[in-house]
């Protein structure tokens, strides 16, 4: 269940100790005000609980820390041997005053920045003020098409016992970098066949972008990308991407660790997941819209192994409502494998979306789960304003 990591960093001389795990929650929409911010006093009520317990109805998430000081950019958190919690997330000048390594303000949505916690994941801050992009530019000023500074979006990180593998989105494409210390990363490499295309000739199965009843029609006709996910096991690297739109799906690319990502192939069982087949009544909101919560797109996979099966947290987007200028309806979903194979059959959790009903907020679907000393924590936003830490407890 818990992936324990140990490596000596060539630069930071830190050791990665604890893994991530995806988590899901079955909470009704929290009431207004602080009454839902339950503090857990008895550690015994939350020990050794897994996503399997949640799936079986034996556990749920509650808020443990209302405001972690993490910006609203999506995060990926790992714990270091010295006790620090490192969170890689994207941040911009607008969201956090972020500057690149040349000292220039970073456009929204932003670059990858490291936030650190020295109090056990309760609060986070950067080593510098203002925050500085983690990846160095090839020259100053930074060149967006080369350095991706304005969009190193939705970073996901995996550790294989030797090095870190970090993937992020740039213009719909999945870009991969590696590091031995979490600070100094290799240049970005594109995962082959990820991105947006204007010709259906480039579409793989379920990668077509179809019309949405309330979304603006654009020129792109194919999608295999968007907010990514990553899982490294044995000699294989899996990159998870959104497939198509309206309806959306979620699939993966896979390649050997020794191969460049330009050699990765589509997973044989794509799509692993399919969203709702229709948008439903345009006026539906709340629980009545939950059946259609993931119609437009699926993305942002966070995968972990519990027992013999793999579990996945992911974001679903229903899309805009009538008259909305952009996507306004989001949710967080849970899925698991049926036969213990990533590139195999998956099933949806019957209670999706978890945590809150549609329309939720733009930050809820980018879940960041950490398992530490038998306790399961989940970083996400319940209100679209602050990023909280939740903890799994017994029902």
C-alpha positions as CSV (number, residue, x, y, z in Angstrom):
1,X,0.0,0.0,0.0
2,X,2.6,2.5,1.1
3,X,5.5,3.0,-1.3
4,X,8.6,3.7,0.7
5,X,11.4,5.4,-1.2
6,X,15.1,5.9,-0.3
7,X,17.6,7.7,-2.4
8,X,20.6,9.9,-1.8
9,X,20.3,13.1,-3.7
10,X,23.4,14.0,-5.6
11,X,22.7,17.7,-5.0
12,X,20.4,18.2,-2.0
13,X,21.6,15.2,-0.1
14,X,18.1,14.5,0.9
15,X,16.4,11.1,0.9
16,X,12.9,10.5,-0.4
17,X,11.2,8.4,2.2
18,X,7.4,8.2,1.7
19,X,5.2,7.9,-1.3
20,X,2.0,9.2,-2.6
21,X,-1.3,7.5,-2.9
22,X,-4.4,8.5,-4.5
23,X,-7.4,9.1,-2.4
24,X,-11.0,9.7,-2.8
25,X,-13.7,10.9,-0.6
26,X,-17.4,10.6,-0.3
27,X,-18.4,13.8,1.4
28,X,-21.6,15.7,0.8
29,X,-21.2,19.4,0.0
30,X,-19.7,21.1,3.1
31,X,-22.0,23.7,4.8
32,X,-21.0,27.3,4.7
33,X,-18.7,28.5,7.4
34,X,-16.1,26.6,9.4
35,X,-18.4,24.0,10.8
36,X,-17.2,21.3,8.3
37,X,-13.5,21.9,9.3
38,X,-13.3,18.9,11.6
39,X,-10.1,18.5,13.6
40,X,-9.2,14.9,14.5
41,X,-7.8,14.5,18.0
42,X,-7.5,10.7,18.2
43,X,-4.9,9.4,15.7
44,X,-6.3,5.9,16.1
45,X,-9.4,6.9,14.1
46,X,-7.3,7.5,11.0
47,X,-4.5,4.9,11.1
48,X,-3.8,2.4,8.3
49,X,-6.8,3.3,6.1
50,X,-6.5,3.0,2.3
51,X,-8.4,3.9,-0.8
52,X,-9.7,0.3,-0.6
53,X,-11.4,1.2,2.7
54,X,-12.9,4.2,1.1
55,X,-14.2,2.2,-1.9
56,X,-15.8,-0.3,0.5
57,X,-17.5,2.5,2.5
58,X,-15.4,2.1,5.6
59,X,-13.6,5.4,5.5
60,X,-14.1,9.0,4.5
61,X,-12.1,12.2,4.2
62,X,-12.4,15.2,6.6
63,X,-10.5,18.5,6.6
64,X,-7.4,18.3,8.7
65,X,-5.8,21.7,7.9
66,X,-8.0,24.4,6.4
67,X,-5.3,26.5,4.8
68,X,-1.9,25.0,4.0
69,X,-0.7,28.3,2.4
70,X,-0.2,26.4,-0.9
71,X,-1.3,28.5,-3.9
72,X,-4.2,27.3,-6.0
73,X,-1.9,25.8,-8.5
74,X,-2.0,22.0,-8.6
75,X,0.5,20.3,-6.4
76,X,2.4,17.0,-6.1
77,X,3.9,16.3,-2.6
78,X,6.6,13.9,-1.4
79,X,8.3,13.6,2.0
80,X,12.0,13.9,2.5
81,X,14.1,12.0,5.1
82,X,14.9,15.2,6.9
83,X,11.1,15.6,7.6
84,X,10.4,18.3,5.0
85,X,7.4,17.9,2.7
86,X,8.3,19.1,-0.8
87,X,5.4,20.2,-3.1
88,X,6.0,20.8,-6.8
89,X,3.2,23.0,-8.2
90,X,2.7,25.6,-10.9
91,X,2.5,29.2,-9.9
92,X,2.5,32.5,-11.7
93,X,3.0,36.2,-11.0
94,X,-0.8,36.5,-10.7
95,X,-1.2,33.6,-8.2
96,X,2.0,33.9,-6.1
97,X,4.3,36.7,-7.4
98,X,6.4,34.1,-9.2
99,X,9.5,35.1,-11.2
100,X,11.6,33.0,-13.6
101,X,15.3,32.4,-13.0
102,X,16.1,35.5,-15.1
103,X,14.0,37.6,-12.6
104,X,11.1,38.3,-14.9
105,X,7.4,37.9,-13.8
106,X,5.9,34.6,-15.0
107,X,2.7,34.7,-16.9
108,X,-0.4,32.8,-15.9
109,X,-0.8,29.8,-15.5
110,X,2.9,29.7,-14.6
111,X,6.0,27.5,-14.1
112,X,6.9,24.7,-11.7
113,X,7.9,26.0,-8.2
114,X,8.9,24.0,-5.1
115,X,7.0,24.8,-1.8
116,X,8.4,23.2,1.4
117,X,6.9,22.4,4.7
118,X,9.0,22.0,7.9
119,X,6.0,21.3,10.2
120,X,4.8,18.0,8.8
121,X,2.7,19.2,5.9
122,X,0.7,21.7,7.9
123,X,1.9,24.9,6.1
124,X,4.2,25.5,3.1
125,X,6.4,28.2,1.8
126,X,9.2,28.7,-0.7
127,X,12.9,29.2,0.0
128,X,12.8,32.6,-1.7
129,X,10.5,35.6,-1.8
130,X,9.2,35.9,-4.4
131,X,9.0,32.3,-5.5
132,X,11.3,31.3,-8.4
133,X,10.8,28.8,-11.2
134,X,12.5,25.5,-10.5
135,X,13.8,24.9,-14.1
136,X,16.5,27.1,-15.5
137,X,16.0,28.8,-18.8
138,X,18.5,28.1,-21.6
139,X,19.2,31.9,-21.8
140,X,17.9,35.2,-20.5
141,X,15.3,36.4,-21.1
142,X,13.4,33.1,-21.0
143,X,11.9,31.9,-24.3
144,X,8.4,30.5,-23.8
145,X,8.4,28.0,-26.7
146,X,11.7,26.6,-25.6
147,X,11.6,26.9,-21.8
148,X,7.8,26.6,-21.3
149,X,8.0,29.2,-18.5
150,X,4.4,30.4,-18.9
151,X,2.9,26.9,-18.8
152,X,4.7,24.1,-16.8
153,X,1.2,23.2,-15.7
154,X,-0.2,20.4,-13.5
155,X,3.2,18.9,-12.5
156,X,3.1,15.2,-11.4
157,X,6.1,13.5,-9.9
158,X,7.0,9.8,-9.5
159,X,10.1,8.2,-7.8
160,X,11.6,4.9,-9.0
161,X,14.1,4.3,-6.2
162,X,16.8,6.2,-8.1
163,X,15.5,9.4,-9.6
164,X,12.4,11.6,-9.9
165,X,10.3,11.6,-13.0
166,X,8.3,14.8,-13.5
167,X,5.6,15.4,-16.2
168,X,3.7,18.6,-16.9
169,X,1.5,20.1,-19.6
170,X,2.6,22.6,-22.2
171,X,0.1,23.5,-24.8
172,X,-1.7,20.2,-24.4
173,X,1.5,18.2,-24.7
174,X,3.0,16.1,-22.0
175,X,6.6,17.1,-21.2
176,X,8.9,14.8,-19.2
177,X,11.9,15.8,-17.1
178,X,14.0,13.7,-14.7
179,X,16.1,14.6,-11.6
180,X,18.3,13.0,-8.9
181,X,17.7,15.7,-6.4
182,X,14.3,17.3,-7.1
183,X,16.0,20.6,-7.9
184,X,18.1,20.1,-11.0
185,X,16.1,18.6,-13.8
186,X,17.0,17.4,-17.3
187,X,15.7,19.4,-20.4
188,X,12.1,18.7,-21.3
189,X,11.2,16.0,-23.7
190,X,7.8,15.6,-25.4
191,X,5.9,12.4,-25.0
192,X,5.2,11.3,-28.5
193,X,1.7,11.7,-29.9
194,X,0.6,14.0,-27.1
195,X,-1.0,17.3,-27.8
196,X,-3.7,19.0,-29.8
197,X,-4.2,18.6,-33.6
198,X,-6.4,20.3,-36.2
199,X,-6.6,17.2,-38.4
200,X,-8.6,14.0,-37.7
201,X,-5.9,12.0,-39.4
202,X,-3.8,12.3,-36.2
203,X,-6.6,11.0,-34.0
204,X,-6.2,7.7,-32.3
205,X,-9.2,5.8,-30.8
206,X,-11.4,8.1,-28.7
207,X,-9.1,11.1,-29.3
208,X,-11.6,13.1,-31.3
209,X,-12.9,16.5,-30.1
210,X,-16.6,16.7,-30.6
211,X,-19.0,19.5,-30.2
212,X,-20.1,20.6,-26.8
213,X,-23.6,22.3,-26.3
214,X,-22.1,25.3,-24.5
215,X,-18.4,25.4,-25.3
216,X,-16.8,27.6,-27.9
217,X,-15.9,25.6,-31.1
218,X,-12.2,25.8,-31.9
219,X,-10.0,24.5,-34.7
220,X,-8.5,21.5,-32.9
221,X,-10.1,18.2,-33.7
222,X,-7.9,15.8,-31.7
223,X,-6.6,15.6,-28.1
224,X,-4.2,13.3,-26.4
225,X,-2.9,15.3,-23.6
226,X,-3.9,18.0,-21.2
227,X,-3.2,17.8,-17.4
228,X,-1.1,14.6,-17.1
229,X,-0.3,11.9,-14.6
230,X,2.7,9.5,-14.2
231,X,3.4,6.2,-12.6
232,X,6.7,4.3,-12.7
233,X,6.9,0.6,-11.9
234,X,9.7,-1.8,-12.6
235,X,11.2,-0.8,-16.0
236,X,8.1,0.9,-17.3
237,X,6.9,4.6,-17.3
238,X,3.2,5.3,-17.7
239,X,2.1,8.8,-18.7
240,X,-1.7,9.4,-18.3
241,X,-3.5,11.9,-20.5
242,X,-6.9,13.1,-21.4
243,X,-8.3,11.6,-24.6
244,X,-10.7,13.5,-26.7
245,X,-13.6,15.7,-25.6
246,X,-17.3,15.6,-25.4
247,X,-17.3,12.8,-24.4
248,X,-13.9,12.7,-22.8
249,X,-11.8,9.8,-21.9
250,X,-8.5,9.0,-20.1
251,X,-5.7,6.8,-21.4
252,X,-2.0,6.3,-21.1
253,X,1.3,6.1,-23.0
254,X,4.0,3.6,-21.9
255,X,7.7,3.2,-22.5
256,X,10.8,1.6,-21.1
257,X,12.7,3.7,-18.6
258,X,15.8,3.6,-20.9
259,X,13.8,5.0,-23.9
260,X,13.3,8.6,-24.6
261,X,9.6,9.7,-24.4
262,X,9.6,10.1,-28.1
263,X,9.5,6.3,-28.3
264,X,6.6,5.8,-25.9
265,X,3.5,4.0,-27.3
266,X,-0.2,4.3,-26.7
267,X,-1.4,1.9,-24.1
268,X,-3.1,-1.1,-25.7
269,X,-6.3,-0.7,-23.6
270,X,-6.9,2.9,-24.3
271,X,-9.2,4.5,-23.2
272,X,-8.8,3.3,-19.7
273,X,-11.8,5.3,-18.6
274,X,-14.7,7.0,-20.4
275,X,-16.7,9.9,-19.2
276,X,-20.5,10.5,-19.4
277,X,-21.9,10.1,-22.9
278,X,-24.0,13.3,-22.8
279,X,-24.0,16.7,-21.1
280,X,-27.6,16.3,-19.8
281,X,-30.0,19.0,-19.1
282,X,-28.3,22.4,-19.4
283,X,-29.9,23.8,-16.3
284,X,-29.0,20.9,-13.9
285,X,-26.8,21.7,-11.0
286,X,-25.8,20.0,-7.7
287,X,-26.5,16.3,-7.2
288,X,-28.8,16.2,-10.2
289,X,-25.8,17.0,-12.5
290,X,-23.5,14.3,-11.0
291,X,-24.4,11.8,-13.7
292,X,-22.9,14.1,-16.3
293,X,-19.9,15.4,-14.3
294,X,-17.1,14.2,-16.6
295,X,-18.7,14.6,-20.0
296,X,-16.3,17.2,-21.5
297,X,-12.9,15.9,-20.3
298,X,-11.0,13.6,-17.9
299,X,-7.4,14.4,-16.8
300,X,-4.9,14.9,-13.9
301,X,-4.5,11.2,-13.0
302,X,-2.9,10.4,-9.6
303,X,-2.3,6.6,-9.4
304,X,-1.2,4.4,-6.6
305,X,-1.3,0.7,-5.8
306,X,-3.3,-0.7,-2.9
307,X,-3.1,-4.5,-2.5
308,X,-3.3,-6.1,-5.9
309,X,-5.1,-3.3,-7.6
310,X,-4.3,0.3,-8.8
311,X,-6.4,3.2,-7.7
312,X,-6.7,6.5,-9.5
313,X,-7.9,9.9,-8.6
314,X,-8.7,12.1,-11.6
315,X,-10.4,15.3,-12.6
316,X,-13.7,15.4,-14.5
317,X,-15.0,18.4,-16.3
318,X,-18.6,18.7,-17.4
319,X,-17.8,22.0,-19.1
320,X,-19.6,25.4,-19.1
321,X,-23.2,26.0,-18.6
322,X,-25.5,28.2,-20.7
323,X,-23.8,31.6,-21.1
324,X,-20.7,30.7,-19.2
325,X,-17.4,32.1,-20.7
326,X,-15.5,28.9,-20.0
327,X,-15.5,25.6,-18.1
328,X,-17.3,26.1,-14.8
329,X,-18.2,22.6,-13.7
330,X,-15.6,20.3,-12.2
331,X,-15.4,17.3,-10.0
332,X,-13.0,14.7,-8.4
333,X,-13.3,11.0,-9.4
334,X,-12.0,7.7,-8.3
335,X,-11.4,4.5,-10.3
336,X,-9.5,1.2,-9.9
337,X,-8.2,-1.6,-12.0
338,X,-10.2,-4.9,-12.2
339,X,-7.3,-7.3,-13.0
340,X,-4.3,-5.6,-11.3
341,X,-3.0,-4.2,-14.6
342,X,-2.5,-0.5,-15.4
343,X,-2.9,-1.2,-19.1
344,X,-6.0,-3.3,-18.5
345,X,-9.6,-2.9,-17.4
346,X,-10.6,-0.1,-15.1
347,X,-13.9,0.5,-13.3
348,X,-15.4,3.8,-12.0
349,X,-16.3,4.3,-8.3
350,X,-20.1,4.3,-8.3
351,X,-20.3,7.4,-6.0
352,X,-18.4,9.7,-8.3
353,X,-17.8,12.6,-8.1
354,X,-16.4,12.5,-4.6
355,X,-16.0,15.3,-2.0
356,X,-18.6,17.7,-3.4
357,X,-21.3,17.7,-6.0
358,X,-21.1,19.4,-9.4
359,X,-20.2,22.1,-10.2
360,X,-17.5,22.2,-7.4
361,X,-14.5,24.4,-8.4
362,X,-11.5,24.6,-10.6
363,X,-9.1,23.3,-8.0
364,X,-10.9,20.3,-6.6
365,X,-9.9,17.8,-9.3
366,X,-6.2,18.2,-8.9
367,X,-5.8,15.9,-6.0
368,X,-2.4,15.4,-4.3
369,X,-2.3,12.4,-2.0
370,X,0.4,11.5,0.6
371,X,0.5,8.3,2.8
372,X,2.7,8.8,5.8
373,X,3.1,6.6,8.9
374,X,-0.2,4.7,8.2
375,X,-2.2,7.9,7.6
376,X,-3.6,9.1,4.3
377,X,-3.6,12.8,3.5
378,X,-5.2,14.6,0.5
379,X,-4.3,18.1,-0.6
380,X,-7.1,19.8,-2.7
381,X,-9.4,22.8,-2.7
382,X,-12.9,22.5,-1.5
383,X,-13.9,26.1,-2.3
384,X,-11.6,27.3,-5.1
385,X,-10.0,29.9,-2.8
386,X,-7.6,28.0,-0.5
387,X,-5.8,24.7,-0.7
388,X,-6.6,22.4,2.3
389,X,-5.3,19.1,3.6
390,X,-7.8,16.4,4.3
391,X,-7.2,13.2,6.2
392,X,-8.8,9.7,5.8
393,X,-10.7,8.5,8.9
394,X,-13.0,5.6,9.8
395,X,-16.7,5.9,9.2
